[in-house]
């Protein structure tokens, strides 16, 4: 499998995804900012291969890497 892993933060319109790769696992932290509600925060730990699939999906949707 040929792929690239990006540690860092991706954003689009108040939705933030942060990827922290740790060998064969990855922690994905998600924050959704809404102007009239409290921010929603969640995180999950997945395999690195599943994280790459998740990350590529959001890159294709137009998310920009900011760090």
C-alpha positions in Angstrom: 0.0 0.0 0.0 1.4 3.4 -1.0 0.3 6.3 1.2 1.4 9.3 3.2 0.8 9.9 6.8 0.3 13.5 8.0 0.5 14.3 11.7 -1.3 17.6 12.2 -4.5 19.6 12.0 -6.9 19.9 9.1 -9.7 22.4 9.1 -12.8 23.4 7.1 -15.6 25.8 8.1 -15.4 25.3 11.9 -14.6 21.6 11.7 -11.2 20.6 13.0 -9.5 17.2 12.7 -6.2 16.5 14.4 -4.2 13.4 13.6 -1.5 12.0 16.0 0.2 8.9 14.6 1.9 6.6 17.1 3.4 3.7 15.1 0.6 1.4 14.0 -2.2 3.5 15.7 -3.5 7.0 15.4 -5.6 9.2 17.7 -8.1 11.4 15.8 -9.3 14.4 17.7 -12.4 16.2 16.3 -13.8 19.6 17.2 -16.8 21.2 15.7 -17.3 24.9 16.4 -20.8 26.3 16.1 -21.6 30.0 16.6 -24.6 29.5 18.9 -23.6 26.3 20.8 -20.7 25.0 22.8 -17.9 23.3 20.8 -18.3 19.6 20.4 -15.1 17.6 21.1 -14.4 13.9 20.6 -11.5 11.6 20.0 -11.0 8.0 18.8 -8.0 5.7 18.4 -7.8 3.7 15.2 -5.2 1.7 13.2 -2.9 3.8 11.1 -4.3 2.3 7.9 -7.8 3.3 8.8 -6.6 6.7 9.8 -5.0 7.2 6.4 -8.3 6.3 4.7 -10.2 8.7 7.0 -7.6 11.5 6.4 -7.6 11.1 2.6 -11.4 11.3 2.6 -11.3 14.7 4.3 -8.5 16.0 2.2 -10.5 15.2 -0.9 -13.5 17.1 0.6 -11.3 20.2 0.7 -9.8 20.2 4.3 -6.6 22.3 4.6 -3.6 21.2 6.7 -2.8 24.0 9.0 0.0 22.5 11.2 
